[in-house]
Amino acid sequence: MASLSVNTFSDYQFVVFRVLLFFILVLASSSKVAASTTSVARGVLQEEKEAGALLSWKAGLNSQSQIFLSSWVGSSLCNWLGVTCDGSKSITHLNLSSSGLRGTLHSLSFSSFPNLRILDLRENSLYGTIPPCIELAYTMKVTEKCDVYSFGVVTLEVIMGRYPGDLILSVASPPSSIHHHVLLKDVLDQRLSPPTDQVTTDVIFVAKLAFACLHANPQYRPTMRQVSQVLSSSQWPPLPMSFDKISLGQLYDIRCSTSRE
């Protein structure tokens, strides 16, 4: 009888063990399903957020631009013109270069695209400012060089009379880029009379300072203190050549050489 009791107890323990193991496996499976469901739900929400941000921007463009972006409807943005997504259906590339778009960038919420890596809006008639710097726009990390980048964008926009998107992209382009051979006088605001005398010198070195602030590597950008010191100086150095011959490529070759001395 004692032996039978022991065996019965052992059998009972085995049954309990199997039941507990079964529940553990069920719970583990449920957790994986829940995690997967949550991940999918987040992905759907992010896709809808990014789609909404692009549709909001599209609504602010002119009618011809909206016709060009006619595929931008609904929330399945990965099938939209110019849009490339990753596996979670989040935008990684937005290429709308040479699309004839006209309008503003003010309503384009860059912070809605956390995985955006490449943005190409060259050869369009767009105006407005972009986020202060890549660090802030894509990683939401604020650094002291963000204000410097913003200063460079606004400065170019003032002297050009339009948003300098194509020039901003060309700063990181190889020296053979067509923009490197463009003359500075040809990108200035054509509605204004050409600068003369001291104003010519001021325009050249302000443009040079602006390009320094837009350097692709934040470490090579001057600080706002350095920018302030340069602008506060009494004189610029002599021009290396006449204003009509200065190209953008010569202004790009600047690193941190923003001193007037």
Summary of the structure (lengths in Angstrom):
residues: 261
radius of gyration: 28.8
end to end distance: 105.7
largest distance: 116.5
contacts: 704
relative contact order: 0.08
helix: 54%
strand: 7%
